């Protein structure tokens, strides 16, 4: 690489990262809305969750098998079992969260399911014995209280496609947050020994299999 080319590489990498970040944020932001349209059209929530995981795994298959076959063959049985468990929790996450949108508003569902950092921090504190800073604990407490305040039913009429069972919807969304936190905690341990792409390919594939069985 010439001296003239060297400075452009970091900038190119940063541009790619920001571009993918923007695409990711937009995709996540629109996901709940598209799911609600699919539910309104009569598509079962479990089918939506299963199709999402199967499609994701299928899209990743060609690239993963082309570049990471050797790495996949060297995965230990322990790590494979951990990834199966991770896939199970991811399947429960999508099944619970998507089902929550049948019973409550997008606002409440998304607010509660995005409390993932709270549950991840609590798991690290009580399971992995990680010491959290005092201000972080205060912030977690405030966030938990705020999340539940948002989830409390207002008593007003439900004017969308939901059944009106806001408490059930809030509970399912919270379950979705807890299970995806478990998925992330397991993933952090496994990814110390495995690249990201083969990890998510296997986990997404296992989640898709679990959901397909339910369907």
Backbone bond lengths (Angstrom), bond angles and torsions (degrees), N, CA, C in turn:
res aa  C-N    CA-C-N  psi(-1)  N-CA   C-N-CA  omega(-1)  CA-C   N-CA-C  phi
1 X - - - 1.467 - - 1.524 109.33 -
2 X 1.326 117.37 133.35 1.451 121.32 -178.08 1.516 110.14 -79.42
3 X 1.342 115.79 165.17 1.467 120.87 179.17 1.516 111.26 -63.79
4 X 1.337 116.55 -30.66 1.473 119.93 -178.64 1.517 111.26 -72.40
5 X 1.341 116.56 -28.60 1.458 119.64 -177.25 1.522 112.72 -85.14
6 X 1.329 118.33 -27.16 1.457 122.02 -172.30 1.530 114.31 -57.25
7 X 1.362 118.43 -46.14 1.463 117.78 -176.65 1.526 113.52 -64.89
8 X 1.336 118.98 -21.45 1.464 119.73 -174.51 1.529 112.31 -80.39
9 X 1.333 117.37 -21.87 1.461 119.85 -175.10 1.527 112.88 -64.55
10 X 1.365 119.89 -49.70 1.462 118.83 178.12 1.525 112.72 -59.26
11 X 1.348 117.05 -39.66 1.451 120.26 179.76 1.519 110.81 -64.76
12 X 1.337 115.87 -40.49 1.463 119.73 177.79 1.519 110.73 -62.38
13 X 1.332 116.92 -42.41 1.461 120.54 178.47 1.515 111.56 -63.21
14 X 1.341 116.84 -42.69 1.467 120.23 179.08 1.518 110.82 -63.38
15 X 1.331 116.68 -40.35 1.466 120.07 178.87 1.525 111.13 -62.12
16 X 1.329 116.24 -42.26 1.459 120.08 178.70 1.521 111.34 -63.63
17 X 1.333 116.11 -42.31 1.469 120.17 179.67 1.518 110.40 -61.54
18 X 1.325 117.52 -47.24 1.470 120.55 -179.15 1.529 111.09 -65.14
19 X 1.324 116.14 -37.52 1.466 119.23 179.34 1.525 110.83 -63.61
20 X 1.332 116.62 -46.61 1.470 119.86 178.00 1.524 111.22 -65.66
21 X 1.331 116.85 -34.61 1.466 120.38 178.36 1.527 111.04 -63.45
22 X 1.329 116.10 -44.31 1.467 120.33 178.91 1.534 110.31 -63.46
23 X 1.328 116.49 -44.57 1.470 120.37 178.52 1.522 110.33 -60.75
24 X 1.328 116.64 -42.53 1.460 120.66 179.63 1.511 112.94 -63.09
25 X 1.335 116.68 -44.59 1.469 120.90 179.93 1.525 110.86 -62.97
26 X 1.322 116.33 -43.77 1.469 120.02 179.43 1.525 110.29 -63.78
27 X 1.328 116.91 -43.38 1.468 120.95 -178.84 1.518 111.03 -62.29
28 X 1.344 116.81 -47.03 1.460 120.57 179.83 1.525 110.93 -64.42
29 X 1.336 116.63 -38.70 1.463 120.44 -178.46 1.527 112.10 -65.42
30 X 1.328 117.00 -34.17 1.458 120.68 -177.34 1.529 113.20 -89.95
31 X 1.342 116.94 -12.75 1.464 120.32 -173.41 1.519 112.55 -56.80
32 X 1.344 116.98 -49.54 1.465 120.43 -176.80 1.527 111.45 -62.07
33 X 1.327 116.63 -36.88 1.467 120.31 -179.27 1.523 110.52 -67.17
34 X 1.332 117.12 -45.06 1.466 120.28 178.28 1.529 111.23 -64.63
35 X 1.328 116.45 -36.83 1.462 120.06 177.73 1.521 110.16 -62.45
36 X 1.330 117.36 -41.65 1.456 120.45 179.54 1.525 111.51 -63.71
37 X 1.316 117.06 -37.69 1.472 120.31 176.03 1.525 110.45 -63.44
38 X 1.341 116.86 -41.59 1.463 120.34 178.83 1.524 111.08 -65.05
39 X 1.340 117.09 -40.83 1.466 120.60 176.95 1.522 111.27 -64.05
40 X 1.321 116.11 -39.22 1.469 120.14 179.02 1.523 111.19 -64.14
41 X 1.329 116.04 -27.80 1.466 120.79 178.34 1.519 112.45 -83.18
42 X 1.333 116.98 -0.16 1.449 121.19 175.98 1.511 115.87 97.02
43 X 1.330 118.31 10.06 1.459 120.20 -179.74 1.526 109.77 -82.24
44 X 1.343 118.71 128.91 1.474 121.52 -179.81 1.530 111.76 -63.67
45 X 1.321 115.60 145.00 1.462 120.66 -177.70 1.517 112.57 -61.87
46 X 1.341 117.37 -41.05 1.462 120.63 -179.42 1.524 110.36 -64.09
47 X 1.319 117.15 -36.61 1.462 120.46 177.93 1.523 110.81 -66.25
48 X 1.321 116.83 -39.67 1.468 120.70 177.27 1.523 109.87 -61.43
49 X 1.344 116.54 -46.28 1.464 120.86 -179.45 1.526 110.94 -62.97
50 X 1.335 116.54 -45.69 1.457 120.12 -179.42 1.521 112.50 -63.85
51 X 1.331 116.20 -43.55 1.462 120.09 179.64 1.519 111.15 -62.67
52 X 1.325 116.50 -37.41 1.467 120.53 179.75 1.526 111.10 -61.89
53 X 1.334 116.52 -45.10 1.462 120.34 -178.72 1.530 112.13 -71.12
54 X 1.327 116.95 -42.07 1.462 120.55 -179.41 1.524 110.68 -64.65
55 X 1.326 116.71 -42.70 1.463 120.16 179.06 1.519 111.30 -64.19
56 X 1.338 116.96 -41.62 1.462 120.46 179.32 1.522 110.93 -62.49
57 X 1.344 116.64 -45.58 1.464 120.23 179.61 1.526 111.11 -64.03
58 X 1.331 116.23 -40.07 1.467 120.05 -179.85 1.525 111.58 -63.93
59 X 1.324 116.82 -40.99 1.468 120.42 179.43 1.525 111.94 -65.79
60 X 1.339 116.72 -32.41 1.464 120.38 -178.72 1.525 113.13 -82.67
61 X 1.331 117.31 -16.50 1.466 120.95 -172.55 1.529 113.97 -58.86
62 X 1.341 120.75 -50.55 1.475 119.19 -176.43 1.524 113.06 -60.23
63 X 1.326 116.84 -45.16 1.477 119.95 -177.88 1.517 110.48 -68.12
64 X 1.332 116.73 -41.46 1.462 120.45 -177.97 1.517 111.38 -63.91
65 X 1.335 116.94 -47.63 1.454 120.01 -178.22 1.527 111.95 -68.90
66 X 1.313 116.35 -27.30 1.467 119.31 -179.23 1.526 111.86 -74.86
67 X 1.339 117.26 -36.27 1.464 119.87 -171.95 1.529 114.57 -111.64
68 X 1.317 118.89 -13.11 1.472 119.24 -171.42 1.531 113.58 -132.00
69 X 1.326 117.83 19.18 1.466 119.77 -178.68 1.524 111.86 -59.99
70 X 1.322 116.80 -44.44 1.461 120.26 179.56 1.512 112.61 -61.57
71 X 1.303 116.39 -41.57 1.466 120.91 179.42 1.528 111.03 -65.08
72 X 1.330 116.18 -39.60 1.465 120.51 179.89 1.523 110.75 -63.95
73 X 1.321 117.71 -39.43 1.463 121.43 -178.82 1.534 112.26 -65.95
74 X 1.314 117.47 -22.01 1.456 121.13 -177.24 1.527 112.76 -93.90
75 X 1.319 118.57 4.06 1.466 121.32 -179.94 1.528 109.66 -66.88
76 X 1.313 116.68 130.90 1.462 120.81 179.59 1.524 111.00 -74.62
77 X 1.323 116.15 162.29 1.461 120.46 -179.85 1.530 110.70 -63.62
78 X 1.333 116.80 -38.14 1.470 120.56 179.66 1.518 110.76 -62.10
79 X 1.330 116.80 -47.70 1.459 120.48 179.66 1.526 111.46 -64.57
80 X 1.331 116.64 -36.44 1.464 119.64 178.37 1.523 110.74 -64.93
81 X 1.332 117.37 -41.26 1.459 120.77 177.67 1.533 110.80 -64.68
82 X 1.325 116.06 -38.05 1.464 119.33 176.87 1.525 110.76 -63.43
83 X 1.324 116.97 -39.32 1.464 120.02 179.00 1.528 111.45 -69.84
84 X 1.329 117.00 -33.42 1.466 119.56 174.31 1.522 109.84 -63.36
85 X 1.340 116.71 -43.47 1.464 120.82 177.11 1.523 110.71 -63.45
86 X 1.323 116.45 -41.04 1.462 120.89 178.06 1.522 110.82 -61.90
87 X 1.342 116.16 -42.35 1.463 120.23 177.44 1.512 112.28 -63.56
88 X 1.335 116.66 -36.79 1.464 120.39 177.47 1.524 110.64 -62.57
89 X 1.337 116.86 -47.77 1.460 119.76 -179.77 1.530 111.44 -64.76
90 X 1.339 116.92 -35.50 1.456 119.64 177.01 1.522 110.84 -65.95
91 X 1.328 116.74 -38.31 1.471 121.05 177.37 1.527 110.69 -62.95
92 X 1.334 115.94 -44.29 1.469 119.59 178.45 1.529 110.32 -63.64
93 X 1.335 115.58 -38.70 1.467 119.59 178.29 1.520 111.75 -56.53
94 X 1.325 116.55 -52.97 1.462 119.44 -176.79 1.524 111.52 -68.78
95 X 1.334 117.33 -38.64 1.460 119.93 178.85 1.525 110.66 -62.80
96 X 1.341 116.54 -44.58 1.464 120.39 -178.40 1.521 111.71 -70.19
97 X 1.339 116.25 -47.53 1.466 118.13 -176.35 1.521 111.99 -65.46
98 X 1.327 116.96 -46.88 1.463 119.49 -179.09 1.527 110.58 -63.73
99 X 1.335 117.35 -38.10 1.464 120.22 176.65 1.518 111.44 -65.01
100 X 1.333 117.24 -31.88 1.468 120.23 -179.89 1.521 111.87 -61.57
101 X 1.340 116.47 -28.73 1.458 120.14 -178.98 1.523 112.42 -70.58
102 X 1.332 117.57 -12.13 1.460 120.48 174.14 1.527 111.67 -77.10
103 X 1.327 116.05 -20.50 1.463 119.76 -168.57 1.522 114.57 -116.89
104 X 1.317 117.64 -13.07 1.459 119.62 -178.74 1.519 109.50 -145.34
105 X 1.308 116.31 177.04 1.456 120.93 -176.65 1.527 111.17 -76.08
106 X 1.314 115.30 160.96 1.459 120.67 175.81 1.530 109.88 -60.13
107 X 1.321 117.75 -38.75 1.462 121.84 -179.12 1.523 111.11 -58.35
108 X 1.325 116.77 -52.40 1.460 120.51 -177.36 1.523 110.22 -66.34
109 X 1.324 117.05 -45.77 1.462 120.83 -177.70 1.522 111.57 -60.44
110 X 1.323 116.76 -48.80 1.463 120.02 -176.50 1.520 110.75 -70.57
111 X 1.339 117.69 -36.14 1.466 120.34 178.10 1.522 110.78 -60.22
112 X 1.328 116.91 -43.36 1.463 120.22 -177.32 1.527 112.65 -77.27
113 X 1.327 117.49 -38.40 1.466 118.34 -177.44 1.523 111.26 -71.82
114 X 1.327 117.27 -21.73 1.462 119.85 178.30 1.530 112.10 -90.64
115 X 1.329 117.34 15.32 1.473 120.41 170.41 1.524 110.16 -84.72
116 X 1.314 117.08 17.94 1.471 122.09 -178.96 1.535 112.52 -51.33
117 X 1.343 120.62 -44.43 1.470 119.17 -179.95 1.525 113.15 -57.39
118 X 1.325 117.47 -32.62 1.462 120.43 178.74 1.523 110.31 -62.93
119 X 1.324 116.03 -51.69 1.460 120.40 -176.65 1.522 111.34 -69.44
120 X 1.325 116.85 -32.72 1.463 120.10 176.65 1.525 110.40 -63.76
121 X 1.335 115.62 -43.91 1.469 120.09 178.63 1.525 111.12 -63.58
122 X 1.330 117.32 -41.52 1.470 120.40 179.58 1.529 111.23 -65.44
123 X 1.333 117.06 -39.64 1.460 120.37 177.52 1.529 110.90 -63.97
124 X 1.327 115.43 -42.20 1.462 118.52 178.91 1.523 110.84 -64.34
125 X 1.339 116.64 -34.70 1.457 120.58 -177.37 1.533 111.46 -73.53
126 X 1.336 117.39 -45.16 1.460 120.32 -173.41 1.530 113.83 -92.80
127 X 1.335 117.49 -28.05 1.463 120.54 -177.89 1.524 111.00 -98.01
128 X 1.339 116.36 -49.45 1.460 120.12 -178.15 1.522 113.44 -89.89
129 X 1.338 116.68 -3.08 1.468 122.64 177.53 1.523 112.96 60.60
130 X 1.333 116.22 36.02 1.461 120.82 176.02 1.530 108.99 -83.64
131 X 1.319 117.34 132.51 1.472 121.46 179.99 1.522 109.34 -84.56
132 X 1.325 116.29 123.08 1.457 121.81 179.96 1.517 110.08 -97.94
133 X 1.323 115.70 146.66 1.456 120.34 179.20 1.529 110.51 -69.60
134 X 1.329 116.18 153.47 1.464 121.37 -174.92 1.524 111.98 -60.72
135 X 1.319 117.38 -43.74 1.467 119.78 -179.04 1.532 111.30 -65.54
136 X 1.337 116.54 -31.86 1.461 119.50 176.45 1.524 110.19 -66.05
137 X 1.327 117.28 -39.73 1.458 120.98 177.79 1.523 111.20 -63.93
138 X 1.327 115.95 -40.05 1.470 119.55 177.43 1.522 110.22 -63.27
139 X 1.322 116.21 -44.34 1.458 120.17 178.50 1.513 112.45 -62.19
140 X 1.331 116.82 -40.00 1.463 120.70 177.78 1.519 111.24 -62.90
141 X 1.331 116.45 -41.82 1.460 120.27 179.17 1.517 112.07 -62.28
142 X 1.333 116.52 -45.12 1.466 120.67 179.02 1.524 110.68 -62.50
143 X 1.330 116.38 -41.33 1.462 120.55 -178.64 1.521 111.96 -66.54
144 X 1.331 116.88 -40.56 1.462 120.26 178.26 1.525 110.72 -62.32
145 X 1.334 116.85 -45.51 1.470 120.70 178.97 1.525 110.18 -61.76
146 X 1.319 116.82 -44.73 1.466 120.61 179.54 1.513 112.60 -62.55
147 X 1.341 116.71 -39.94 1.455 120.24 178.90 1.511 112.12 -62.28
148 X 1.336 116.51 -43.39 1.462 119.07 -179.69 1.524 112.01 -71.28
149 X 1.332 117.31 -31.22 1.468 119.77 175.90 1.528 110.61 -64.64
150 X 1.332 116.06 -39.22 1.466 120.01 177.05 1.523 110.50 -64.53
151 X 1.341 115.46 -35.56 1.458 120.10 -174.90 1.520 113.74 -80.08
152 X 1.348 118.39 -13.64 1.462 120.13 -179.35 1.523 109.37 -66.29
153 X 1.334 118.13 128.40 1.464 120.52 179.39 1.527 111.23 -60.01
154 X 1.326 115.52 136.90 1.465 119.93 -179.02 1.512 112.48 -81.61
155 X 1.323 117.20 -15.45 1.453 120.38 -177.84 1.507 113.22 88.22
156 X 1.329 116.85 -4.71 1.454 120.39 179.81 1.514 110.87 -81.97
157 X 1.329 117.80 169.57 1.463 121.00 -179.31 1.510 111.35 -70.37
158 X 1.299 115.44 149.28 1.470 121.30 175.07 1.517 107.58 -93.40
159 X 1.312 116.14 117.34 1.465 120.06 -172.24 1.510 112.99 -105.18
160 X 1.352 117.26 8.43 1.457 119.20 -179.09 1.519 109.41 -109.84
161 X 1.344 116.89 -155.46 1.458 119.67 -174.36 1.517 112.46 -85.43
162 X 1.337 118.82 4.08 1.452 120.22 -175.27 1.517 110.81 -74.83
163 X 1.331 115.32 163.96 1.454 121.11 177.51 1.518 111.54 -82.44
164 X 1.311 117.98 -9.40 1.449 121.08 178.22 1.515 113.81 93.62
165 X 1.328 119.53 -1.17 1.457 122.05 179.50 1.523 108.71 -87.37
166 X 1.327 115.73 79.24 1.458 120.66 -173.52 1.515 111.74 -66.04
167 X 1.334 116.83 -37.59 1.466 119.72 -179.32 1.523 111.03 -62.58
168 X 1.336 117.46 -42.55 1.465 120.69 177.05 1.516 110.36 -62.86
169 X 1.329 116.99 -44.04 1.457 120.33 179.23 1.517 112.17 -61.76
170 X 1.342 116.49 -42.05 1.463 120.44 179.05 1.525 110.81 -65.63
171 X 1.335 116.85 -38.94 1.464 120.53 179.37 1.525 111.05 -65.29
172 X 1.319 116.78 -42.30 1.464 120.53 179.01 1.526 111.11 -65.21
173 X 1.335 117.04 -40.26 1.463 120.17 178.54 1.524 110.84 -64.76
174 X 1.343 116.67 -39.55 1.461 120.18 177.66 1.520 110.90 -65.92
175 X 1.335 116.85 -40.83 1.465 120.47 175.39 1.527 109.99 -59.62
176 X 1.322 116.70 -39.40 1.454 120.58 177.05 1.516 112.33 -61.40
177 X 1.335 116.88 -37.55 1.465 120.72 178.85 1.525 111.28 -69.25
178 X 1.328 116.82 -43.11 1.471 120.71 -178.71 1.525 110.94 -64.87
179 X 1.315 117.13 -43.91 1.471 119.86 -177.54 1.527 112.35 -69.52
180 X 1.325 117.66 -34.71 1.466 117.62 177.44 1.529 110.34 -72.79
181 X 1.339 117.27 -26.30 1.460 120.06 173.31 1.524 110.57 -65.65
182 X 1.340 116.41 -40.61 1.465 120.61 175.60 1.528 110.54 -62.09
183 X 1.332 116.12 -41.22 1.466 121.41 176.91 1.533 111.00 -59.22
184 X 1.317 117.26 -41.59 1.457 121.01 -178.28 1.526 111.86 -71.36
185 X 1.336 116.95 -40.15 1.463 120.32 -179.71 1.523 110.64 -65.00
186 X 1.332 116.92 -43.67 1.467 120.41 176.66 1.527 110.11 -63.15
187 X 1.333 115.84 -42.61 1.452 120.36 -178.37 1.510 113.30 -61.84
188 X 1.334 116.78 -35.61 1.456 119.29 -179.77 1.528 110.89 -63.91
189 X 1.324 116.33 -35.82 1.460 119.98 179.41 1.529 111.22 -70.70
190 X 1.340 116.30 -44.93 1.461 120.03 -176.45 1.519 110.76 -70.24
191 X 1.331 117.39 -37.16 1.459 120.23 -175.25 1.518 113.24 -71.27
192 X 1.322 117.52 -5.84 1.456 119.30 172.07 1.528 110.76 -67.69
193 X 1.349 115.73 -21.51 1.467 120.47 -177.41 1.519 113.23 -119.16
194 X 1.321 118.03 -3.34 1.462 120.79 -173.46 1.523 110.27 -138.76
195 X 1.324 116.51 143.43 1.462 120.99 177.81 1.522 111.06 -66.30
196 X 1.326 115.65 160.83 1.459 120.77 -175.67 1.522 112.40 -64.02
197 X 1.330 117.60 -47.15 1.462 120.68 -172.54 1.531 113.30 -62.02
198 X 1.341 119.55 -50.63 1.466 117.67 177.54 1.522 112.76 -64.41
199 X 1.326 116.76 -31.10 1.467 119.26 178.53 1.524 110.87 -63.65
200 X 1.338 116.62 -52.81 1.460 117.97 -176.70 1.529 111.41 -70.09
201 X 1.342 117.56 -28.41 1.470 119.65 176.69 1.522 111.18 -63.03
202 X 1.322 115.99 -46.54 1.469 120.05 179.49 1.526 110.80 -67.49
203 X 1.326 117.11 -44.59 1.465 120.37 -177.07 1.531 110.83 -66.70
204 X 1.339 116.66 -44.72 1.469 119.24 177.62 1.524 110.89 -62.03
205 X 1.350 115.56 -39.80 1.454 119.15 178.96 1.519 112.09 -63.55
206 X 1.346 116.72 -42.10 1.472 120.14 178.47 1.522 110.37 -65.73
207 X 1.335 116.97 -41.61 1.469 119.68 177.29 1.516 111.15 -60.66
208 X 1.340 115.68 -41.35 1.455 119.91 178.24 1.517 111.93 -63.57
209 X 1.336 117.35 -38.46 1.467 120.84 178.72 1.531 110.52 -66.18
210 X 1.339 116.71 -45.96 1.473 119.71 178.79 1.529 111.27 -58.31
211 X 1.327 116.56 -45.33 1.465 120.00 -178.63 1.516 111.71 -69.71
212 X 1.344 116.90 -35.15 1.471 119.90 177.64 1.527 110.93 -63.78
213 X 1.332 116.54 -36.86 1.462 120.26 177.26 1.522 110.38 -62.80
214 X 1.342 116.17 -42.53 1.471 119.72 178.65 1.528 111.00 -64.54
215 X 1.326 115.93 -42.04 1.468 120.19 179.40 1.520 110.26 -62.07
